[in-house]
Amino acid sequence: MKTEAFYCEEVLSGKTAVKKVMETENVLAYHHTNPYYPVHIVAIPKKHIPSLLSLEEEDDALLLELFSVIKTVAAQVKAEHGACRVLTNLGTYQDSKHLHWHIAFGKPLK
């Protein structure tokens, strides 16, 4: 099982190289390192937030920035492929305990 360390210590630190799709001051979107779909992009805040349910009022501006990136990337995927899905997981469905959103297209690879 992955923890928040994968995003904070591996991806955001640069230890694990990723193919960036979009980056802002507070958000990074990149191609998933172990994709579940043919097109599988992950969008994460650079600040550690454990999950959607952990968001606080002080995170409102960050959440708006995150959703702006998600919207832009989702629009690109939809324009290129005709459709996409945007989702996040909670509880035991959330392998990595750092808020992240999947922007994906296609049938599952696994």
HUUR-V237473 format. One record per pair of residues at least 24 apart in sequence whose ideal C-beta (glycine too) atoms are under 10 Angstrom apart, sorted by the first residue. I is the first residue (numbers start at 0). J is the second residue. Records with the same first field share a line. If there is no record, write none. Layout:
# HUUR-V237473
I: J, J
This chain:
# HUUR-V237473
0: 91, 93, 94, 95, 96
1: 33, 93, 94, 95, 96, 97
2: 49, 94, 95, 96, 97
3: 47, 48, 49, 50, 95, 96, 97, 98, 99
4: 47, 95, 96, 97
5: 32, 94, 95, 96, 97, 99
6: 41, 43, 44, 45, 47, 95, 96, 97, 98, 99
7: 43, 45, 46, 47, 95, 97
10: 41, 43, 45, 95, 97, 99
11: 43, 44, 45, 46, 47, 97
17: 41
20: 68, 71, 72, 75, 76, 102
21: 67, 68, 69, 71, 72, 75
22: 68
23: 64, 65, 67, 68, 71
24: 61, 64
25: 60, 61, 64, 65, 68
26: 61, 62, 64, 65, 66, 67, 68, 69, 100
27: 65, 68, 99
28: 65, 68, 69, 71, 72, 73, 75, 99, 100, 102
29: 72
31: 99, 101, 102, 103
33: 108, 109
34: 101, 103, 105, 107, 108, 109
35: 101, 103, 105, 107, 108, 109
36: 83, 84, 101, 102, 103, 104, 105, 106, 107, 108, 109
37: 80, 103, 104, 105, 106, 107, 108
38: 75, 76, 79, 80, 83, 102, 103, 104, 105
39: 76, 101, 102, 103, 104, 105, 107, 108
40: 68, 69, 72, 73, 75, 76, 83, 85, 100, 101, 102, 103, 104
41: 72, 95, 99, 100, 101, 102, 103
42: 66, 68, 69, 70, 71, 72, 73, 85, 87, 98, 99, 100, 101, 102
43: 68, 95, 97, 98, 99, 100
44: 68, 97, 98, 99, 100
46: 97, 98
47: 96, 97, 98
48: 96, 97, 98, 99
49: 93, 95, 96, 97, 98
50: 87, 88, 89, 90, 93, 95, 96, 97, 98, 99
51: 87, 88, 89, 93, 98, 99, 100
52: 89, 90, 93, 98
53: 96, 97, 98
54: 98
58: 98
61: 98
62: 98
65: 98, 99, 100
66: 100
68: 100, 102
69: 100, 101, 102
70: 102
71: 102
72: 100, 102
73: 100, 102, 103, 104
74: 102
75: 102
76: 102, 103, 104, 105
77: 102, 104
79: 104
80: 104, 105
